[in-house]
Amino acid sequence: MPEQLLGLLKLCLLALLYLFFARVLWAVWTEVRAVRPQTEGAGPVGAGAPAAGAARGSRRARRSAPDVPQRLTVTEPPSRQGMRFELDVPELTIGRAAGCHVSVADDTFASSLHARVFGRDGGVFVEDLGSTNGTYVNGARLTGPTVLRPGDQVQVGNTVLEAS
């Protein structure tokens, strides 16, 4: 083989190696990156729960609205089917980490801190937290906070939860 071709192949291999390492570092960064808690009145979380008394009032308003889900029920995988998680807290986190409200520790396609479900303005929203594999509602990948309605299917890794 001509030496120029070997040199070009070496450069291509080196470029592919750098791209591989960049992708690995990006995946590690998104897994390790922690979600910063926001203080009252700052950003969307503060808007959803400005104070303890107001949060209780919004929960009551949420319970009375027929088009607002009250719980998440696991439909997939069969080993966890039927598990229920009430949406009576200001925020519910979903992921493999031990501190998550909805722990999917055995789901290798879920991130440590994958998604959150939270109440805001009398509604329930779901938001992806920068997970590697994404969060889906009714088969559509989330790009921002999305309103949850009863009957919606939320997919986190291989775990599917139905809002009811």
N, C-alpha and C positions, 0 to 999 in steps of 0.2 A: 504494500500500500504506500502511496506517496506520503511523505512526511507532513505535507500541508493538510491532508485529509485527517491524519491522526491528530494533529494539533487542533483542528476544528472539532473533532469528536471529543477530545479532552475538555475543551471549553464548553461544549454542550452538556457533557456529564457534570461538570462543575456547576453550571447554571441550574441544572435540575436538582442537584444536591442542595444548593442554597435555597431554592424554592421549597423543597421538602422541609428543610429546617425552619424556614419562615412559617410554613403552615403548622408545623408542630408547635412552635412558640405561640402562634396565634390561638391555637386550640387550648393550650395550657393557660394562657392569659385569660381567656373567656371563662374557663372553669374556676380559676383562682380568684378572679375579680369579685369582690364582695359588693353587695348592694348597700349603699349608705342610707341609714335611716334619716328621714327628714323630720325637722322640727315642726311644731304646730304652726299652721298658717303659711308654710312654705311649700309650694308645689302641690302636686295632685294628692299626695297622701294627707297633707295638712288640710286640704280642702275637703277631704272625705271624712276626717275625724278631728274637728277643731277643738273639741273639749269632751270630757267624759259624759257630761249630761247631754250634750248635743248628739254624741254618738249613740246613746241609748234611744234618743228620740228618733234618729234616722233609722235605727233597727226596727222600731215599732212601725214607722212608715213603710219600711221595706216589707214587713210581714203582712201588712194589710193590702199591698198591691198584688193583684193576681198574676201579673206578667213578670214578677220578679222572683227568681229562684230562691228557695230557702235552704237547699242542701245540694251536695254533690255525692253521687252514688257511683261506685266503681262498677263498670260493666265488663272490662277486660283488664287483665288476664283472668281466666277462670279461677285461679287460686285465691284471688282477692275480691271476686265478684260479690256484690251486695254490701261492701263496706260503705258506710255513710259518714259524711263530714258536714256538720251544720255550718251554715253561713251566718251565724249570729255573732261573729267577731269582726272587728274593723278590717282585718287582713288575714288571709290564709296563704301560707307559702307551700309550694309543691316542689319536691326534689329528693335527692338521695341523701342530703345532709341530715345529721341526727336532729337538728333543731327545727326542721320543717314540720308544719302542722300535718301535712299529708306526705308521709314518708313512703317513697318508692325505692327503697334501698336495693332491691334485687333487680331493678330495671336498669340495665347497662346503657340504654339509649337515652336516659334522663340525665340531666346535669345535676350537680350538687344543689344548686339553687336555681331551679328551672323556670318556674312561673309563680305568679301571685294572683289571688282573687281578692278583690277589695270592693267596698261599698263607697259610692260617691253620688251625691245628688239624688238619693232615693233609689239608685239602681245598683246592680252588681256588675263589675267589670273583671276581665281577665287580661293579664299582660305577661308577655314573655320577658324574662330577665336576662337576655343575651345568651340564651342556651345555644349549644352547638347544633343540635338537631331541630330546633324550633318547637313552637307550640302551635297546635292547630285547633280551630273551632269549626265543626262541621266540615272538616276536610280542607279548610282554607288556612294557610299559614298566617299567623298574626304579624302585623307590622307595627302595631301600637295597641294601646288599651282598647278593648272591644267589649261591648255590652253583651251580657249573658242573658238569655231568655230560657224559661223552662223548656226542656226537651233538647237544648243544645248539647252537643258532644264535644268535650275538651280532651284533646290527646296530648299527653306528655310522655315522650318516648314511646314505649309499647303499652302504656297504661291509658285507658279511656275512662273518663268520668262523665256522667250525664247529670245535667242541671235539672232539678225538679223543685 
